[in-house]
Amino acid sequence: MKDKGFTYLLLLLFLSSCYDVKKPEKPDRLLTESEMVTVLVDMAIVSSAKGINKKVFEENGIVPDEYIYKKNNIDSMTFVKNNEYYAFNIKKYGEIYAKVKDSLTKLRDVYKAIEDKEGKEKATKDSIKREKKKAKGDVLSKKNEYKAIKKAEKPNEEGGLKPGPKGEN
């Protein structure tokens, strides 16, 4: 008897959960797919940045969501309604998120290339700096060596040459 009651309960829950889902109304200001991609890319970037360096946002008085809305010239309600509208069509929403992922990958690759280029430039500058220091050290040691030789070659008070570094003349 308990199993039969449980089965009816599950059937009732199943049937009540399968209600008719109505498609959201088209927003007054419908963002194009590319605009939606741009907003979602910005959200992903700001979310990552906020996670890494939240203090910088706070110190500069930046509220991430407000920044994104202002940058894309929308308000929060416009975003929410557009998000609901596009999310209703799973296939279309999946395509939008695929474009978001592609955009983020391209941005990552661009910034990675810039980082690599800057790293190579820094390595080159560091090696040039090292070589200059080495050359400067070589010049100084040659200059000191030259002074020592000149000093050794000066005539002493008796009119002869001073003994060389090892007492040789």
C-alpha positions as CSV (number, residue, x, y, z in Angstrom):
1,M,0.0,0.0,0.0
2,K,2.8,2.3,0.8
3,D,4.4,1.7,-2.6
4,K,1.2,2.5,-4.3
5,G,0.9,5.8,-2.4
6,F,4.5,6.7,-3.2
7,T,3.9,5.9,-6.9
8,Y,0.8,8.2,-7.0
9,L,2.7,10.9,-5.2
10,L,5.6,10.7,-7.8
11,L,3.1,10.7,-10.6
12,L,1.3,13.8,-9.2
13,L,4.7,15.6,-8.7
14,F,5.7,14.7,-12.2
15,L,2.5,15.9,-13.8
16,S,2.5,19.1,-11.8
17,S,6.1,19.9,-12.7
18,C,5.3,19.6,-16.5
19,Y,3.4,22.9,-16.7
20,D,3.4,25.0,-19.8
21,V,6.4,27.3,-19.9
22,K,5.6,30.5,-21.8
23,K,8.2,32.1,-24.0
24,P,9.3,35.4,-22.4
25,E,8.1,38.5,-24.2
26,K,10.5,40.2,-26.6
27,P,12.2,43.0,-24.6
28,D,11.5,46.5,-25.6
29,R,15.2,47.0,-26.3
30,L,16.3,43.7,-27.8
31,L,20.1,43.4,-27.9
32,T,21.5,41.8,-31.0
33,E,23.4,38.5,-30.5
34,S,26.7,40.3,-31.0
35,E,25.7,42.9,-28.3
36,M,24.7,40.1,-26.0
37,V,28.1,38.3,-26.6
38,T,29.9,41.6,-25.9
39,V,28.0,42.0,-22.6
40,L,28.7,38.4,-21.5
41,V,32.4,38.7,-22.5
42,D,32.7,41.9,-20.4
43,M,31.0,40.1,-17.5
44,A,33.4,37.2,-17.7
45,I,36.4,39.5,-17.8
46,V,35.3,41.7,-14.9
47,S,34.2,38.7,-12.9
48,S,37.7,37.2,-13.3
49,A,39.4,40.5,-12.5
50,K,37.2,41.0,-9.5
51,G,38.2,37.5,-8.2
52,I,41.9,38.2,-8.6
53,N,42.1,41.8,-7.4
54,K,38.9,42.8,-5.6
55,K,40.7,45.5,-3.6
56,V,41.5,47.5,-6.7
57,F,37.8,47.7,-7.6
58,E,36.9,48.8,-4.1
59,E,39.7,51.4,-3.9
60,N,38.7,52.9,-7.2
61,G,35.0,52.8,-6.4
62,I,34.1,50.5,-9.3
63,V,30.9,48.5,-9.0
64,P,31.5,45.7,-11.6
65,D,27.8,45.3,-12.8
66,E,27.3,49.0,-13.1
67,Y,30.5,49.4,-15.0
68,I,29.4,46.8,-17.5
69,Y,26.0,48.3,-17.9
70,K,27.4,51.8,-18.4
71,K,30.0,50.5,-20.9
72,N,27.4,48.7,-23.0
73,N,24.8,51.5,-22.6
74,I,22.2,49.3,-21.0
75,D,20.5,49.0,-17.6
76,S,20.2,45.9,-15.4
77,M,16.6,45.3,-16.4
78,T,17.5,45.4,-20.1
79,F,20.2,42.7,-19.5
80,V,17.9,40.5,-17.4
81,K,15.1,40.6,-20.0
82,N,17.4,39.9,-22.9
83,N,19.1,37.1,-20.9
84,E,15.7,35.5,-20.2
85,Y,14.7,36.0,-23.9
86,Y,17.8,34.4,-25.3
87,A,18.0,31.7,-22.6
88,F,14.5,30.4,-23.5
89,N,15.9,29.1,-26.8
90,I,18.6,26.8,-25.5
91,K,20.2,26.2,-29.0
92,K,20.5,30.0,-29.6
93,Y,21.8,30.6,-26.1
94,G,24.4,27.8,-26.6
95,E,25.5,29.5,-29.8
96,I,25.9,32.8,-28.0
97,Y,28.0,31.2,-25.3
98,A,30.1,29.4,-27.9
99,K,30.8,32.9,-29.3
100,V,31.6,34.2,-25.8
101,K,34.0,31.3,-25.3
102,D,35.7,32.0,-28.7
103,S,36.0,35.7,-27.9
104,L,37.6,35.0,-24.6
105,T,40.0,32.5,-26.1
106,K,41.1,35.0,-28.8
107,L,41.6,37.7,-26.1
108,R,43.6,35.3,-24.0
109,D,45.8,34.5,-27.0
110,V,46.3,38.1,-27.8
111,Y,47.3,39.0,-24.3
112,K,49.5,35.9,-24.1
113,A,51.3,37.0,-27.3
114,I,51.8,40.5,-25.8
115,E,53.1,39.0,-22.5
116,D,55.5,36.7,-24.4
117,K,56.8,39.6,-26.6
118,E,57.3,41.8,-23.5
119,G,59.1,38.9,-21.8
120,K,61.5,38.5,-24.7
121,E,62.1,42.3,-24.9
122,K,62.9,42.3,-21.2
123,A,65.2,39.4,-21.5
124,T,67.0,41.1,-24.4
125,K,67.3,44.4,-22.4
126,D,68.5,42.4,-19.4
127,S,71.2,40.6,-21.4
128,I,72.3,43.9,-23.0
129,K,72.5,45.5,-19.6
130,R,74.5,42.5,-18.3
131,E,76.9,42.8,-21.3
132,K,77.3,46.5,-20.7
133,K,78.1,45.9,-17.0
134,K,80.6,43.2,-18.1
135,A,82.2,45.5,-20.7
136,K,82.3,48.4,-18.2
137,G,84.0,46.1,-15.7
138,D,86.5,45.0,-18.4
139,V,87.2,48.6,-19.3
140,L,87.7,49.5,-15.6
141,S,90.0,46.5,-15.1
142,K,92.0,47.4,-18.2
143,K,92.1,51.0,-17.0
144,N,93.4,49.9,-13.6
145,E,95.9,47.6,-15.2
146,Y,97.1,50.4,-17.4
147,K,97.5,52.7,-14.4
148,A,99.4,50.0,-12.5
149,I,101.8,49.6,-15.5
150,K,102.3,53.3,-15.8
151,K,102.9,53.6,-12.1
152,A,105.4,50.8,-12.3
153,E,107.2,52.4,-15.2
154,K,107.7,55.8,-13.5
155,P,111.3,56.5,-12.7
156,N,112.2,56.4,-9.1
157,E,114.2,59.1,-7.3
158,E,117.4,57.5,-8.3
159,G,116.6,57.9,-12.0
160,G,115.9,54.2,-12.6
161,L,112.6,52.5,-13.1
162,K,110.7,51.2,-10.2
163,P,110.7,47.5,-9.9
164,G,107.8,45.7,-11.7
165,P,105.0,43.9,-9.9
166,K,107.2,40.9,-9.2
167,G,110.4,42.9,-8.5
168,E,111.5,42.4,-12.1
169,N,112.8,45.1,-14.5
